[in-house]
């Protein structure tokens, strides 16, 4: 994660992830709640900041209910309102966080085939 405080003239590395299996943090979503507090959603975790991106805290994906290797990867995410984050893991489990990824609540399994959703 890099940060600029001068509109992109200079950049500083703020955070580097050393995952267990893969080399890199694969992000696919960014959400800032206000000028200082934000999340980056990646397939193998979340990054949280409360100082406008100067420092980042790694937060784990929800623990899967089923023991499945790919189950910990986030496949999809959506924000419900300003505070609730829902994620679907690769093993089809859906989890929700109301505290920006600190804790997770298991909601159930969902299956999507050809754009149709099956519960």
C-alpha positions as CSV (number, residue, x, y, z in Angstrom):
1,X,0.0,0.0,0.0
2,X,1.4,3.4,-0.9
3,X,0.4,6.8,0.3
4,X,0.8,10.4,-1.0
5,X,0.2,13.5,1.0
6,X,1.1,15.9,-1.8
7,X,-1.4,14.9,-4.4
8,X,0.8,12.3,-6.0
9,X,4.1,14.1,-6.4
10,X,5.8,11.8,-3.9
11,X,4.8,8.3,-2.6
12,X,5.7,6.4,0.5
13,X,5.2,2.7,1.1
14,X,2.9,2.4,4.0
15,X,2.2,-1.4,4.2
16,X,3.6,-4.6,2.7
17,X,1.9,-8.0,3.1
18,X,3.8,-11.2,3.3
19,X,1.1,-13.9,2.8
20,X,1.6,-17.5,3.7
21,X,1.0,-18.9,0.2
22,X,1.1,-16.1,-2.4
23,X,3.4,-13.2,-3.0
24,X,1.2,-10.1,-2.8
25,X,-2.1,-8.7,-1.5
26,X,-4.7,-9.0,-4.3
27,X,-7.1,-6.1,-3.7
28,X,-10.4,-5.6,-5.5
29,X,-12.3,-3.0,-3.5
30,X,-11.7,0.2,-1.6
31,X,-14.2,1.9,0.6
32,X,-13.6,5.1,2.7
33,X,-16.3,5.9,5.3
34,X,-15.0,9.5,5.8
35,X,-11.7,11.4,5.2
36,X,-9.7,9.2,7.6
37,X,-11.3,5.8,8.0
38,X,-11.3,3.2,5.2
39,X,-11.0,-0.4,4.1
40,X,-9.3,-2.2,1.3
41,X,-10.8,-5.6,0.5
42,X,-8.5,-8.3,-0.8
43,X,-9.1,-11.9,-1.6
44,X,-7.1,-13.0,1.4
45,X,-7.9,-10.3,4.0
46,X,-8.7,-6.7,4.6
47,X,-6.6,-3.6,5.3
48,X,-8.1,-1.0,7.7
49,X,-6.9,2.6,8.2
50,X,-8.2,5.3,10.6
51,X,-5.6,8.0,9.7
52,X,-6.3,8.6,6.0
53,X,-4.1,5.8,4.8
54,X,-0.9,6.7,6.5
55,X,-1.0,3.4,8.5
56,X,-2.8,0.2,7.7
57,X,-3.8,-2.8,9.9
58,X,-4.3,-6.2,8.4
59,X,-7.6,-8.0,9.3
60,X,-8.2,-11.6,8.5
61,X,-11.0,-13.0,6.4
62,X,-13.8,-14.6,8.4
63,X,-13.0,-18.1,9.6
64,X,-14.8,-20.6,7.4
65,X,-17.3,-23.0,9.0
66,X,-16.1,-25.8,6.7
67,X,-12.5,-26.8,6.5
68,X,-11.8,-26.1,2.9
69,X,-8.5,-24.7,1.6
70,X,-9.9,-22.1,-0.7
71,X,-12.7,-21.2,1.7
72,X,-10.8,-18.4,3.4
73,X,-10.5,-16.3,0.1
74,X,-13.1,-13.6,-0.4
75,X,-14.9,-14.1,-3.7
76,X,-17.4,-11.2,-3.5
77,X,-18.2,-8.4,-1.2
78,X,-20.8,-5.7,-0.7
79,X,-21.5,-2.9,1.8
80,X,-25.0,-2.8,3.3
81,X,-25.4,0.7,4.5
82,X,-22.4,2.6,5.9
83,X,-21.2,0.1,8.5
84,X,-22.1,-3.5,7.4
85,X,-19.8,-5.4,5.2
86,X,-20.9,-8.8,3.7
87,X,-18.5,-11.2,2.0
88,X,-18.9,-14.4,0.2
89,X,-16.0,-16.8,0.5
90,X,-14.8,-19.2,-2.2
91,X,-16.6,-22.0,-0.4
92,X,-19.9,-20.2,-0.8
93,X,-20.2,-19.1,2.9
94,X,-21.6,-15.6,3.5
95,X,-20.3,-13.7,6.5
96,X,-21.1,-10.2,7.8
97,X,-19.1,-7.7,9.9
98,X,-20.6,-4.6,11.6
99,X,-17.2,-3.4,12.9
100,X,-15.3,-3.1,9.6
101,X,-13.8,-6.6,9.7
102,X,-12.8,-6.9,13.3
103,X,-15.4,-9.6,14.0
104,X,-17.6,-11.7,11.7
105,X,-21.0,-13.3,11.9
106,X,-21.8,-16.4,9.8
107,X,-25.0,-15.9,7.7
108,X,-25.2,-19.1,5.8
109,X,-24.3,-20.5,2.4
110,X,-25.3,-19.2,-1.0
111,X,-24.8,-20.8,-4.4
112,X,-24.8,-18.8,-7.6
113,X,-25.0,-20.6,-11.0
114,X,-25.3,-18.7,-14.3
115,X,-26.5,-15.6,-12.5
116,X,-29.2,-17.4,-10.4
117,X,-28.9,-17.5,-6.7
118,X,-29.8,-20.6,-4.7
119,X,-29.9,-20.7,-0.9
